[in-house]
Amino acid sequence: MTSAPPFELRARAIAHSNIALAKYWGKSTRGDNLTAVPSLSMTLDALSSRTEVRFDARLSQDELMLNGKELGERELERVAALLQRVRIASGLQHFARVESENNFPTAAGLASSASGFAALALAALGATGRPFTTWQASRLARQSSASAARSLFGGFVELGTEAEAGSPYLPGSHWDLTMLVAVIEDAKKPVSSTLGMEHTRQTSPFYSAWVKAAPETFAEVRDALKAREFAVLARAMEHSTLAMHATMSSAKPPVLYFRGPSTELIHAIRARREKGYPESFTLDAGPNVKLLTLTEHAGRAEEFLRGFPGVNAVLRAKPGPSASLLSLENTLGEAKRLELAEQVG
Ligand code: DP6
């Protein structure tokens, strides 16, 4: 018989979404959700997830509530797998209740797995009351969703080939950039990234070429970002995007995420750059186009996107902060709690 717990282990965390400038698509054959290519992203200040984890001896299974809605078995599976890793590592046995909210409209059709799993990893580790590092939180997030490893850190963040965790590359203050998200379609994507990339790996004749070429593109993105060379960065990040989508398109059957307006917008952005506008594009596993620009030009770029046929909404973000714990409630004393909060800062 399990007796009622004398306390609850509870923590709340916030993490921000990120968009890759050098893309990850494909998992290493070593398993454990390690990535086959290096990636580099910008954390976004405007898009975040807040997640609370409460380990509680009264629960008979893990529970998940997302944006006020109780979710069932299927959605719970990946979350429960993360919680299970935490239980094994910490020796805790209790099930947990997870409550998560995204501050961006779910209808925007944006992947929330990066910010969601980053916040979940941080809150789950925080709730155990045991000391841990940001590296450990990033590793835990990466095992569930590789792009989430990058959301533990602010500014510009790397995840190397087969890297256990993300690592900060440059602070957001390095360059005053703005990311505009042009929402073209808000439906849930037909093929998830996880399934899409595995299918690509198994069936695309171009997949091995993508894996071979990706490190060079990653290095170009990395160097251009450091040197603040917008035109060079634009070429490298667009190459990363199009090479990734070309690889998906050559899978059998193809994995196609572009819609008509996505393609039209790509042409328009390239034409505008020819005219001298600092604008470049990237797309993930969906039809929405993300436009990167210098913040001083962001107003004009946003106006252009809002007037573009097929664009239903525009979200605006600058480089965001690292993930952080918002509160810790457990049996530890106040001093220990503050020490922990500082460690994961
Ligand atoms: C196209 O991180 O969502 O956004 O590791 O299977 O959860 P899993 O995949 P996920 O893939 C992201 C792919 C991408 C590019 C990127 O963010 O690097």
Boltz pocket constraint, residues with backbone or C-beta under 6 A from the ligand:
constraints:
  - pocket:
      binder: B
      contacts: [[A, 18], [A, 19], [A, 20], [A, 22], [A, 23], [A, 24], [A, 25], [A, 33], [A, 39], [A, 111], [A, 113], [A, 142], [A, 144], [A, 145], [A, 146], [A, 147], [A, 148], [A, 193], [A, 194], [A, 195], [A, 283], [A, 284], [A, 285]]
      max_distance: 6.0
